[in-house]
Structures are given as C-alpha cells and as structure tokens.
Amino acid sequence: MIEGIVTIAGLCFTFLPVLIYVNYLLTHVSKKTRFDYHLELVKDKKGRFGIGIAYLERIFFGIVVCFFGILMSEFFANEIVFQILVISLILYVILKYFDEKNEK
C-alpha cells in the first residue's frame, strides 16, 4: 500500500517541472512573474552572466525535482538515478547561492 502511494507521488513529482514551466509560459504572456523581476535585477547588476546563472538555477531545480520523482517511482532502488540526483542537488545549491548573491 505505502509502496503504491510513494510510486504515484513519484510519478507526480516527475512531471511537476513541466507543469511549472508551462504555467510560467502561460502567465508570462499576460503579466510579469517573480522570475521576470528577478531577471531584470540580475541583468542590471551582473549582465548576461547573471541571467545565465538564473536560468541554470531553474534548470537544475527542474532536474532535481524530476530525478527525485523518478527515484520515488522506482521506490529508491536505482543507484544511477540517486547519483544523478545528488550531483544535481549539489549543483543546484551552488547555483542558487550564486544566483541569490547576484541579485544583491
């Protein structure tokens, strides 16, 4: 029973980054989002490098969530997915630090 719940939750996590991206695209058309304001701040202070870091941070967030979902759907049995998750998580934390630092 619990294995089925974890598997279903993992499948939901796997497709969450795609839903977040589609929501951003649909909202971005009609009004500015928080990410758009963040990009403006970073662009004014760090230029293209800051914008690249901001996009990489978002990409690695999606990778972390997606691979966590894959790992959950396989009930934490796949070591390769776990290694990718850990490496992605470490890179995400590093990029998040630099992204927050670029905004100030």
All heavy atoms as an XYZ file, in Angstrom:
859
protein
N       0.813     -1.192      0.000
C       0.000      0.000      0.000
C       0.860      1.260      0.000
O       0.651      2.150     -0.799
C      -0.921     -0.052      1.225
C      -1.727      1.163      1.449
S      -3.027      1.276      0.231
C      -3.853      2.701      0.794
N       1.827      1.337      0.910
C       2.690      2.514      1.006
C       3.576      2.614     -0.235
O       3.866      3.716     -0.697
C       3.509      2.444      2.315
C       3.621      3.771      3.080
C       4.935      2.158      2.086
C       2.578      4.561      3.435
N       3.991      1.469     -0.774
C       4.822      1.481     -1.973
C       4.054      2.078     -3.157
O       4.614      2.850     -3.941
C       5.278      0.064     -2.320
C       6.226     -0.003     -3.490
C       6.729     -1.406     -3.750
O       6.688     -2.246     -2.825
O       7.160     -1.653     -4.879
N       2.786      1.782     -3.261
C       1.955      2.343     -4.326
C       1.787      3.854     -4.191
O       1.841      4.586     -5.180
N       1.602      4.325     -2.965
C       1.466      5.766     -2.724
C       2.755      6.488     -3.073
O       2.741      7.545     -3.712
C       1.050      6.021     -1.258
C      -0.366      5.496     -1.022
C       1.142      7.506     -0.916
C      -0.801      5.511      0.419
N       3.899      5.924     -2.670
C       5.195      6.536     -2.986
C       5.430      6.540     -4.490
O       5.924      7.530     -5.052
C       6.338      5.796     -2.239
C       7.701      6.251     -2.727
C       6.214      6.016     -0.742
N       5.065      5.475     -5.165
C       5.229      5.396     -6.618
C       4.368      6.434     -7.325
O       4.841      7.132     -8.233
C       4.887      3.984     -7.121
O       5.724      3.036     -6.453
C       5.100      3.874     -8.615
N       3.132      6.574     -6.918
C       2.245      7.563     -7.541
C       2.726      8.980     -7.253
O       2.732      9.839     -8.141
C       0.794      7.358     -7.067
C       0.255      6.047     -7.652
C      -0.089      8.525     -7.466
C      -1.085      5.634     -7.120
N       3.166      9.235     -6.028
C       3.708     10.559     -5.700
C       4.970     10.840     -6.522
O       5.184     11.962     -6.986
C       4.021     10.649     -4.213
N       5.802      9.830     -6.719
C       6.999      9.988     -7.533
C       6.674     10.318     -8.975
O       7.329     11.152     -9.607
N       5.651      9.668     -9.516
C       5.232      9.979    -10.889
C       4.723     11.415    -10.990
O       4.969     12.101    -11.987
C       4.169      8.986    -11.349
C       4.662      7.556    -11.591
C       3.488      6.643    -11.874
C       5.646      7.530    -12.750
N       4.028     11.874     -9.963
C       3.558     13.269     -9.965
C       4.736     14.241     -9.900
O       4.756     15.246    -10.604
C       2.617     13.511     -8.785
S       1.045     12.648     -8.940
N       5.726     13.938     -9.067
C       6.922     14.781     -8.985
C       7.691     14.809    -10.300
O       8.300     15.814    -10.644
C       7.869     14.306     -7.872
C       7.519     14.825     -6.521
C       7.519     13.970     -5.437
C       7.206     16.152     -6.317
C       7.217     14.433     -4.173
C       6.896     16.631     -5.062
C       6.900     15.766     -3.989
N       7.672     13.711    -11.030
C       8.419     13.628    -12.281
C       7.914     14.637    -13.299
O       8.693     15.253    -14.017
C       8.329     12.201    -12.858
O       8.848     11.285    -11.888
C       9.134     12.078    -14.128
N       6.610     14.842    -13.347
C       6.039     15.758    -14.332
C       5.810     17.166    -13.788
O       5.362     18.042    -14.529
C       4.734     15.176    -14.874
C       4.958     13.903    -15.630
C       4.602     12.680    -15.090
C       5.566     13.926    -16.875
C       4.822     11.507    -15.793
C       5.793     12.756    -17.577
C       5.419     11.541    -17.033
N       6.134     17.412    -12.530
C       5.943     18.725    -11.933
C       6.764     19.822    -12.611
O       6.230     20.913    -12.854
C       6.240     18.658    -10.429
C       5.927     19.897     -9.626
C       4.425     20.151     -9.634
C       6.421     19.726     -8.206
N       8.051     19.614    -12.951
C       8.804     20.683    -13.626
C       8.186     21.114    -14.959
O       8.192     22.293    -15.300
C      10.192     20.090    -13.844
C      10.330     19.064    -12.799
C       8.951     18.509    -12.615
N       7.635     20.171    -15.696
C       6.991     20.511    -16.968
C       5.768     21.388    -16.713
O       5.541     22.387    -17.416
C       6.607     19.231    -17.735
C       5.832     19.554    -18.982
C       7.844     18.418    -18.057
N       4.984     21.051    -15.703
C       3.804     21.853    -15.371
C       4.191     23.253    -14.895
O       3.532     24.241    -15.242
C       2.968     21.146    -14.301
C       2.328     19.828    -14.728
C       1.629     19.169    -13.547
C       1.358     20.066    -15.862
N       5.265     23.347    -14.120
C       5.740     24.658    -13.667
C       6.179     25.497    -14.861
O       5.880     26.695    -14.942
C       6.890     24.498    -12.646
C       6.360     23.917    -11.339
C       7.581     25.830    -12.384
C       7.444     23.533    -10.353
N       6.877     24.887    -15.810
C       7.346     25.604    -16.990
C       6.175     26.071    -17.858
O       6.141     27.216    -18.315
C       8.292     24.720    -17.799
C       8.821     25.390    -19.037
C       9.681     26.481    -18.942
C       8.463     24.952    -20.306
C      10.170     27.109    -20.069
C       8.951     25.573    -21.435
C       9.797     26.647    -21.308
O      10.273     27.262    -22.426
N       5.192     25.217    -18.067
C       4.016     25.595    -18.863
C       3.250     26.713    -18.159
O       2.801     27.674    -18.807
C       3.117     24.370    -19.125
C       1.768     24.768    -19.686
C       3.817     23.401    -20.056
N       3.111     26.633    -16.851
C       2.445     27.688    -16.098
C       3.201     29.007    -16.245
O       2.580     30.067    -16.407
C       2.324     27.302    -14.630
C       1.586     28.341    -13.826
O       0.700     29.006    -14.327
N       1.964     28.488    -12.577
N       4.528     28.956    -16.194
C       5.333     30.166    -16.379
C       5.103     30.760    -17.762
O       4.938     31.973    -17.899
C       6.817     29.863    -16.166
C       7.706     30.997    -16.607
C       7.795     32.159    -15.855
C       8.442     30.916    -17.783
C       8.601     33.209    -16.258
C       9.248     31.958    -18.191
C       9.323     33.109    -17.421
O      10.112     34.143    -17.828
N       5.096     29.919    -18.791
C       4.896     30.426    -20.145
C       3.513     31.053    -20.308
O       3.373     32.095    -20.964
C       5.091     29.307    -21.169
C       6.524     28.830    -21.373
C       6.551     27.692    -22.386
C       7.412     29.955    -21.834
N       2.494     30.441    -19.743
C       1.140     30.984    -19.863
C       0.968     32.275    -19.061
O       0.284     33.201    -19.489
C       0.113     29.942    -19.426
C      -0.004     28.718    -20.333
C      -0.960     27.707    -19.729
C      -0.437     29.113    -21.728
N       1.585     32.369    -17.895
C       1.472     33.569    -17.074
C       2.357     34.683    -17.616
O       1.999     35.857    -17.526
C       1.898     33.285    -15.628
O       1.569     31.963    -15.268
C       1.222     34.196    -14.667
N       3.487     34.325    -18.169
C       4.461     35.287    -18.681
C       3.871     36.121    -19.814
O       4.256     37.275    -19.995
C       5.709     34.526    -19.153
C       6.741     35.373    -19.798
N       7.542     36.209    -19.076
C       7.103     35.529    -21.098
C       8.364     36.837    -19.905
N       8.115     36.443    -21.128
N       2.935     35.583    -20.551
C       2.342     36.285    -21.689
C       1.513     37.484    -21.214
O       1.586     38.569    -21.789
C       1.465     35.314    -22.524
C       0.703     36.050    -23.590
C       2.326     34.238    -23.134
N       0.734     37.308    -20.150
C      -0.186     38.353    -19.731
C       0.392     39.320    -18.698
O       0.009     40.484    -18.655
C      -1.465     37.729    -19.179
O      -1.166     36.929    -18.064
N       1.287     38.865    -17.849
C       1.867     39.739    -16.821
C       3.254     39.245    -16.451
O       3.619     38.105    -16.729
C       0.975     39.791    -15.588
C       0.815     38.454    -14.889
C      -0.075     38.568    -13.678
C      -0.179     37.204    -13.010
N      -0.940     37.258    -11.791
N       4.004     40.104    -15.779
C       5.351     39.717    -15.349
C       5.266     38.826    -14.113
O       4.434     39.041    -13.237
C       6.185     40.947    -15.027
C       6.630     41.698    -16.252
C       7.636     42.731    -15.870
C       8.182     43.373    -17.134
N       9.240     44.308    -16.846
N       6.149     37.853    -14.081
C       6.202     36.943    -12.936
C       7.363     37.339    -12.033
O       8.150     38.227    -12.361
C       6.391     35.491    -13.414
O       7.613     35.404    -14.137
C       5.241     35.050    -14.306
N       7.472     36.667    -10.905
C       8.598     36.915     -9.990
C       9.924     36.643    -10.671
O      10.909     37.345    -10.444
C       8.481     36.021     -8.750
C       7.605     36.562     -7.701
C       7.597     35.736     -6.444
N       8.679     34.776     -6.347
C       8.688     33.746     -5.536
N       7.678     33.521     -4.749
N       9.705     32.913     -5.499
N       9.957     35.620    -11.508
C      11.191     35.280    -12.204
C      11.584     36.384    -13.184
O      12.763     36.681    -13.338
C      11.039     33.935    -12.918
C      12.316     33.432    -13.525
C      13.404     33.131    -12.733
C      12.426     33.259    -14.887
C      14.586     32.657    -13.286
C      13.601     32.790    -15.454
C      14.684     32.496    -14.645
N      10.614     37.012    -13.826
C      10.911     38.122    -14.731
C      11.526     39.296    -13.976
O      12.482     39.919    -14.444
C       9.650     38.576    -15.462
C       9.124     37.525    -16.415
O       9.945     36.769    -16.975
O       7.904     37.459    -16.597
N      10.979     39.612    -12.807
C      11.552     40.687    -11.990
C      12.959     40.322    -11.525
O      13.845     41.168    -11.475
C      10.652     41.003    -10.794
C       9.359     41.663    -11.183
C       8.141     41.062    -10.916
C       9.352     42.890    -11.841
C       6.952     41.664    -11.272
C       8.168     43.504    -12.205
C       6.973     42.885    -11.921
O       5.795     43.488    -12.284
N      13.144     39.071    -11.185
C      14.468     38.603    -10.778
C      15.462     38.750    -11.927
O      16.590     39.196    -11.726
C      14.378     37.144    -10.312
C      15.699     36.522    -10.012
N      16.464     36.904     -8.930
C      16.403     35.558    -10.652
C      17.582     36.192     -8.922
N      17.556     35.372     -9.955
N      15.048     38.392    -13.139
C      15.930     38.534    -14.303
C      16.294     39.992    -14.553
O      17.435     40.292    -14.917
C      15.275     37.935    -15.546
C      15.216     36.418    -15.619
C      14.492     35.988    -16.891
C      16.591     35.811    -15.567
N      15.357     40.910    -14.355
C      15.653     42.327    -14.537
C      16.693     42.808    -13.526
O      17.608     43.542    -13.878
C      14.384     43.155    -14.419
C      13.456     43.017    -15.600
C      12.173     43.795    -15.414
O      12.021     44.498    -14.387
O      11.312     43.688    -16.304
N      16.542     42.384    -12.265
C      17.515     42.776    -11.243
C      18.902     42.231    -11.554
O      19.907     42.937    -11.447
C      17.078     42.273     -9.868
C      15.992     43.054     -9.160
C      15.563     42.321     -7.902
C      16.491     44.435     -8.813
N      18.941     40.975    -11.939
C      20.229     40.335    -12.219
C      20.864     40.940    -13.469
O      22.074     41.147    -13.517
C      20.040     38.808    -12.360
C      21.276     38.139    -12.874
C      19.661     38.210    -11.025
N      20.051     41.254    -14.461
C      20.571     41.838    -15.699
C      21.198     43.199    -15.440
O      22.251     43.524    -15.994
C      19.457     41.964    -16.735
C      19.934     42.496    -18.063
C      18.792     42.585    -19.048
C      19.281     43.098    -20.380
N      18.187     43.261    -21.337
N      20.567     43.990    -14.581
C      21.100     45.314    -14.268
C      22.414     45.236    -13.510
O      23.276     46.091    -13.676
C      20.086     46.120    -13.447
C      18.859     46.500    -14.257
O      18.948     46.472    -15.502
O      17.824     46.804    -13.650
N      22.575     44.201    -12.685
C      23.766     44.140    -11.833
C      24.891     43.285    -12.395
O      26.059     43.622    -12.252
C      23.372     43.628    -10.450
C      22.409     44.578     -9.792
C      22.156     44.248     -8.382
C      21.185     45.294     -7.892
N      20.856     45.267     -6.571
N      24.575     42.165    -13.035
C      25.615     41.239    -13.486
C      25.621     40.988    -14.986
O      26.510     40.314    -15.488
C      25.468     39.893    -12.762
C      25.723     39.967    -11.283
C      27.165     40.276    -10.994
C      27.390     40.297     -9.496
N      28.752     40.499     -9.130
N      24.611     41.435    -15.706
C      24.579     41.265    -17.153
C      24.209     39.857    -17.575
O      23.439     39.165    -16.915
N      24.788     39.440    -18.696
C      24.444     38.126    -19.263
C      24.862     36.969    -18.365
O      24.209     35.933    -18.343
C      25.107     37.969    -20.625
C      24.577     38.936    -21.635
C      25.219     38.689    -22.935
N      24.144     38.341    -23.855
C      24.324     38.035    -25.093
N      25.526     37.994    -25.597
N      23.306     37.746    -25.860
N      25.960     37.126    -17.645
C      26.415     36.061    -16.752
C      25.372     35.779    -15.674
O      25.060     34.627    -15.372
C      27.751     36.454    -16.110
C      28.268     35.436    -15.133
C      28.793     34.241    -15.576
C      28.204     35.679    -13.776
C      29.261     33.296    -14.680
C      28.668     34.746    -12.871
C      29.203     33.555    -13.320
N      24.812     36.835    -15.100
C      23.788     36.675    -14.071
C      22.524     36.033    -14.602
O      21.907     35.209    -13.932
N      22.146     36.388    -15.821
C      20.964     35.780    -16.432
C      21.208     34.298    -16.698
O      20.344     33.460    -16.465
C      20.580     36.528    -17.720
C      20.049     37.904    -17.359
C      19.547     35.749    -18.516
C      19.722     38.773    -18.535
N      22.405     33.971    -17.154
C      22.752     32.560    -17.373
C      22.689     31.756    -16.092
O      22.161     30.632    -16.073
N      23.207     32.318    -15.003
C      23.150     31.635    -13.701
C      21.700     31.455    -13.258
O      21.332     30.398    -12.740
C      23.944     32.440    -12.638
C      25.434     32.427    -12.955
C      23.696     31.909    -11.236
C      26.118     31.103    -12.748
N      20.859     32.468    -13.483
C      19.451     32.370    -13.081
C      18.745     31.259    -13.851
O      17.993     30.470    -13.273
C      18.744     33.709    -13.305
N      18.986     31.178    -15.160
C      18.359     30.108    -15.945
C      18.910     28.733    -15.565
O      18.151     27.762    -15.482
C      18.539     30.355    -17.439
C      17.535     31.309    -18.020
C      17.924     32.528    -18.539
C      16.183     30.991    -18.039
C      17.003     33.416    -19.071
C      15.244     31.870    -18.558
C      15.668     33.078    -19.078
O      14.748     33.945    -19.591
N      20.220     28.647    -15.337
C      20.800     27.361    -14.920
C      20.225     26.905    -13.580
O      19.962     25.719    -13.378
C      22.320     27.458    -14.827
C      23.072     27.343    -16.127
C      24.563     27.593    -15.892
C      22.874     25.973    -16.750
N      20.011     27.852    -12.675
C      19.431     27.519    -11.371
C      18.034     26.935    -11.548
O      17.685     25.929    -10.926
C      19.404     28.774    -10.499
C      18.911     28.539     -9.095
C      17.470     28.937     -8.926
O      17.023     29.869     -9.609
O      16.782     28.301     -8.110
N      17.229     27.517    -12.428
C      15.891     26.994    -12.685
C      15.943     25.618    -13.350
O      15.142     24.741    -13.045
C      15.106     27.951    -13.586
C      14.655     29.181    -12.890
C      13.598     28.826    -11.872
N      13.272     29.991    -11.089
C      12.065     30.288    -10.699
N      11.064     29.513    -10.998
N      11.858     31.347     -9.965
N      16.878     25.434    -14.275
C      17.010     24.147    -14.960
C      17.403     23.060    -13.959
O      16.823     21.963    -13.959
C      18.024     24.245    -16.109
C      17.437     25.087    -17.248
C      18.431     22.869    -16.603
C      18.440     25.464    -18.319
N      18.364     23.354    -13.091
C      18.781     22.344    -12.119
C      17.704     22.080    -11.077
O      17.597     20.966    -10.567
C      20.112     22.723    -11.458
C      21.288     22.254    -12.247
C      21.998     23.137    -13.032
C      21.662     20.928    -12.245
C      23.074     22.712    -13.782
C      22.731     20.483    -12.993
C      23.442     21.387    -13.767
N      16.874     23.075    -10.762
C      15.741     22.815     -9.877
C      14.798     21.799    -10.515
O      14.345     20.859     -9.864
C      14.992     24.118     -9.566
C      13.744     23.900     -8.768
C      13.818     23.570     -7.433
C      12.496     24.015     -9.364
C      12.670     23.361     -6.696
C      11.346     23.811     -8.633
C      11.423     23.488     -7.291
N      14.528     21.980    -11.802
C      13.682     21.024    -12.522
C      14.288     19.636    -12.571
O      13.598     18.631    -12.410
N      15.601     19.568    -12.786
C      16.284     18.267    -12.836
C      16.202     17.574    -11.481
O      15.932     16.369    -11.405
C      17.741     18.444    -13.295
C      17.787     18.822    -14.770
C      18.555     17.180    -13.051
C      19.169     19.207    -15.274
N      16.430     18.342    -10.407
C      16.382     17.748     -9.060
C      14.990     17.194     -8.768
O      14.847     16.053     -8.310
C      16.806     18.787     -7.994
C      16.438     18.325     -6.599
C      18.291     19.049     -8.071
N      13.960     17.967     -9.045
C      12.595     17.513     -8.769
C      12.247     16.306     -9.639
O      11.661     15.325     -9.165
C      11.588     18.663     -8.982
C      10.160     18.159     -8.911
C      11.810     19.756     -7.961
N      12.639     16.362    -10.912
C      12.322     15.269    -11.836
C      13.009     13.968    -11.416
O      12.379     12.914    -11.359
C      12.737     15.667    -13.244
S      12.323     14.468    -14.496
N      14.294     14.037    -11.097
C      15.001     12.817    -10.719
C      14.582     12.316     -9.344
O      14.624     11.119     -9.079
C      16.513     13.011    -10.808
C      17.029     12.782    -12.192
C      17.198     13.834    -13.069
C      17.307     11.509    -12.629
C      17.646     13.623    -14.353
C      17.751     11.279    -13.911
C      17.924     12.344    -14.779
N      14.154     13.221     -8.461
C      13.603     12.769     -7.185
C      12.318     11.994     -7.424
O      12.080     10.954     -6.798
C      13.356     13.958     -6.255
C      12.800     13.556     -4.924
C      13.570     12.834     -4.025
C      11.510     13.892     -4.565
C      13.058     12.452     -2.798
C      10.983     13.522     -3.344
C      11.760     12.797     -2.453
N      11.505     12.476     -8.358
C      10.281     11.755     -8.705
C      10.565     10.405     -9.322
O       9.899      9.413     -9.020
N      11.561     10.352    -10.203
C      11.935      9.064    -10.813
C      12.422      8.100     -9.743
O      12.057      6.915     -9.736
C      13.005      9.271    -11.901
C      12.407     10.019    -13.097
C      13.594      7.942    -12.351
C      13.428     10.470    -14.116
N      13.238      8.608     -8.810
C      13.745      7.752     -7.736
C      12.610      7.260     -6.848
O      12.590      6.093     -6.443
C      14.779      8.524     -6.904
C      15.620      7.725     -5.937
C      16.499      6.741     -6.684
C      16.479      8.640     -5.099
N      11.647      8.118     -6.569
C      10.495      7.695     -5.769
C       9.656      6.663     -6.512
O       9.167      5.706     -5.910
C       9.614      8.900     -5.417
C      10.115      9.726     -4.285
S       9.037     11.121     -3.941
C       7.585     10.308     -3.289
N       9.471      6.859     -7.828
C       8.627      5.927     -8.582
C       9.279      4.555     -8.707
O       8.595      3.565     -8.912
C       8.287      6.496     -9.956
O       9.448      6.613    -10.740
N      10.597      4.512     -8.593
C      11.285      3.216     -8.582
C      11.525      2.737     -7.160
O      12.286      1.793     -6.939
C      12.598      3.328     -9.350
C      12.383      3.581    -10.828
C      13.669      3.568    -11.610
O      14.728      3.274    -11.034
O      13.605      3.847    -12.810
N      10.905      3.385     -6.210
C      10.960      3.050     -4.788
C      12.395      3.013     -4.266
O      12.818      2.103     -3.564
C      10.227      1.740     -4.492
C       9.673      1.700     -3.098
C       8.668      2.562     -2.729
C      10.158      0.820     -2.174
C       8.156      2.538     -1.448
C       9.665      0.780     -0.880
C       8.652      1.649     -0.519
N      13.174      4.040     -4.639
C      14.527      4.292     -4.141
C      15.487      3.134     -4.385
O      16.383      2.874     -3.588
C      14.494      4.649     -2.652
C      13.589      5.792     -2.339
C      12.330      5.581     -1.807
C      13.976      7.090     -2.600
C      11.483      6.632     -1.518
C      13.134      8.151     -2.320
C      11.885      7.926     -1.781
N      15.330      2.433     -5.512
C      16.156      1.259     -5.780
C      17.229      1.501     -6.835
O      18.151      0.704     -6.945
C      15.270      0.094     -6.220
N      17.151      2.560     -7.606
C      18.075      2.791     -8.707
C      19.225      3.680     -8.244
O      19.036      4.848     -7.905
C      17.331      3.452     -9.877
C      18.112      3.409    -11.153
O      19.327      3.334    -11.145
N      17.394      3.470    -12.254
N      20.446      3.127     -8.243
C      21.597      3.882     -7.761
C      22.064      4.947     -8.729
O      22.553      5.991     -8.308
C      22.757      2.929     -7.449
C      22.686      2.381     -6.055
C      24.014      1.789     -5.629
O      25.054      2.399     -5.897
O      23.976      0.715     -5.028
N      21.922      4.716    -10.016
C      22.348      5.717    -11.009
C      21.488      6.962    -10.888
O      21.999      8.085    -10.909
C      22.295      5.122    -12.431
C      23.314      4.006    -12.563
C      22.537      6.192    -13.480
C      23.215      3.227    -13.847
N      20.189      6.793    -10.753
C      19.290      7.931    -10.586
C      19.604      8.655     -9.287
O      19.587      9.891     -9.224
C      17.809      7.483    -10.628
C      16.872      8.619    -10.306
C      17.481      6.899    -11.985
N      19.943      7.910     -8.238
C      20.302      8.522     -6.968
C      21.573      9.359     -7.102
O      21.648     10.478     -6.572
C      20.489      7.450     -5.888
C      20.907      8.012     -4.558
C      20.005      8.731     -3.794
C      22.192      7.824     -4.090
C      20.387      9.257     -2.572
C      22.577      8.348     -2.869
C      21.677      9.062     -2.106
N      22.570      8.858     -7.816
C      23.802      9.616     -8.020
C      23.551     10.879     -8.825
O      24.088     11.949     -8.503
C      24.853      8.743     -8.699
C      25.371      7.642     -7.813
C      26.258      6.661     -8.562
O      26.402      6.749     -9.771
N      26.851      5.727     -7.837
N      22.723     10.789     -9.860
C      22.380     11.971    -10.646
C      21.635     12.974     -9.773
O      21.876     14.186     -9.857
C      21.549     11.575    -11.885
C      22.401     10.765    -12.850
C      20.982     12.810    -12.577
C      21.623     10.175    -14.009
N      20.748     12.480     -8.921
C      20.004     13.355     -8.013
C      20.943     14.090     -7.066
O      20.816     15.300     -6.879
C      18.980     12.540     -7.217
C      18.216     13.315     -6.136
C      17.246     14.297     -6.773
C      17.495     12.361     -5.224
N      21.889     13.396     -6.493
C      22.816     14.022     -5.544
C      23.687     15.061     -6.243
O      23.863     16.180     -5.744
C      23.669     12.944     -4.836
C      24.802     13.572     -4.055
C      22.807     12.100     -3.923
N      24.224     14.716     -7.407
C      25.064     15.666     -8.151
C      24.245     16.886     -8.563
O      24.701     18.032     -8.425
C      25.706     14.979     -9.372
C      26.737     13.955     -8.900
C      26.356     15.993    -10.306
C      27.241     13.045     -9.989
N      23.033     16.666     -9.035
C      22.166     17.778     -9.430
C      21.803     18.646     -8.237
O      21.741     19.875     -8.346
C      20.892     17.261    -10.082
O      21.186     16.525    -11.218
N      21.562     18.026     -7.106
C      21.225     18.778     -5.896
C      22.397     19.654     -5.448
O      22.203     20.822     -5.087
C      20.805     17.831     -4.773
C      20.339     18.477     -3.481
C      19.102     19.329     -3.721
C      20.055     17.410     -2.437
N      23.586     19.105     -5.495
C      24.778     19.884     -5.126
C      24.959     21.064     -6.078
O      25.190     22.203     -5.644
C      26.025     18.981     -5.108
C      25.948     17.999     -3.935
C      27.304     19.813     -5.019
C      26.982     16.905     -3.971
N      24.833     20.821     -7.384
C      24.958     21.907     -8.359
C      23.846     22.935     -8.189
O      24.085     24.140     -8.331
C      24.971     21.345     -9.777
C      26.234     20.587    -10.173
C      26.058     19.947    -11.548
C      27.429     21.510    -10.172
N      22.645     22.483     -7.883
C      21.528     23.408     -7.666
C      21.803     24.314     -6.471
O      21.570     25.531     -6.543
C      20.226     22.637     -7.457
C      19.100     23.518     -6.980
C      18.506     24.442     -7.841
C      18.644     23.444     -5.667
C      17.484     25.259     -7.401
C      17.619     24.260     -5.228
C      17.049     25.161     -6.094
O      16.042     25.969     -5.657
N      22.291     23.763     -5.383
C      22.563     24.564     -4.188
C      23.655     25.590     -4.478
O      23.550     26.761     -4.088
C      22.942     23.653     -2.994
C      23.497     24.456     -1.841
C      21.744     22.842     -2.552
N      24.692     25.190     -5.198
C      25.771     26.119     -5.549
C      25.240     27.232     -6.450
O      25.516     28.416     -6.219
C      26.937     25.361     -6.221
C      27.627     24.462     -5.202
C      27.931     26.331     -6.854
C      28.622     23.497     -5.814
N      24.470     26.860     -7.476
C      23.925     27.874     -8.379
C      22.915     28.776     -7.680
O      22.846     29.978     -7.970
C      23.284     27.205     -9.594
C      24.264     26.612    -10.593
C      23.537     25.790    -11.635
C      25.080     27.710    -11.253
N      22.136     28.235     -6.768
C      21.172     29.043     -6.012
C      21.903     30.077     -5.170
O      21.484     31.236     -5.085
C      20.316     28.126     -5.121
C      19.245     28.835     -4.342
C      18.146     29.283     -5.247
C      16.985     29.820     -4.441
N      15.953     30.359     -5.293
N      23.030     29.685     -4.572
C      23.828     30.613     -3.776
C      24.331     31.762     -4.645
O      24.190     32.935     -4.286
C      25.002     29.878     -3.128
C      26.009     30.806     -2.512
C      25.747     31.447     -1.306
C      27.215     31.067     -3.150
C      26.666     32.317     -0.744
C      28.145     31.932     -2.593
C      27.865     32.557     -1.399
O      28.768     33.410     -0.850
N      24.904     31.439     -5.802
C      25.425     32.482     -6.679
C      24.300     33.327     -7.283
O      24.472     34.526     -7.491
C      26.294     31.889     -7.779
C      27.654     31.495     -7.304
C      28.040     30.183     -7.283
C      28.553     32.438     -6.833
C      29.282     29.803     -6.831
C      29.797     32.085     -6.380
C      30.176     30.757     -6.372
N      23.157     32.723     -7.546
C      22.030     33.464     -8.085
C      21.509     34.474     -7.066
O      21.226     35.622     -7.407
C      20.924     32.502     -8.521
C      19.829     33.194     -9.286
O      20.143     34.116    -10.064
O      18.672     32.801     -9.130
N      21.386     34.063     -5.824
C      20.950     34.985     -4.769
C      21.995     36.068     -4.542
O      21.652     37.219     -4.280
C      20.686     34.226     -3.467
C      19.510     33.292     -3.533
C      18.194     34.033     -3.674
O      18.052     35.120     -3.076
O      17.315     33.530     -4.396
N      23.253     35.710     -4.642
C      24.341     36.678     -4.461
C      24.354     37.709     -5.588
O      24.651     38.875     -5.365
C      25.678     35.934     -4.405
C      26.850     36.782     -4.048
C      28.091     35.933     -3.956
C      29.302     36.801     -3.725
N      30.538     36.016     -3.753
N      24.006     37.305     -6.813
C      23.978     38.213     -7.946
C      22.870     39.246     -7.845
O      22.968     40.328     -8.407
C      23.797     37.438     -9.260
C      25.047     36.743     -9.693
O      26.133     37.066     -9.242
N      24.906     35.760    -10.564
N      21.804     38.914     -7.142
C      20.680     39.840     -7.024
C      20.984     41.000     -6.099
O      20.450     42.072     -6.255
C      19.444     39.079     -6.520
C      18.172     39.897     -6.630
C      16.972     39.089     -6.237
O      16.582     38.198     -7.008
O      16.426     39.353     -5.145
N      21.875     40.782     -5.141
C      22.177     41.828     -4.150
C      23.202     42.808     -4.643
O      23.951     42.658     -5.483
C      22.645     41.199     -2.848
C      21.569     40.361     -2.223
C      22.052     39.705     -0.979
C      20.944     38.836     -0.430
N      21.301     38.079      0.691
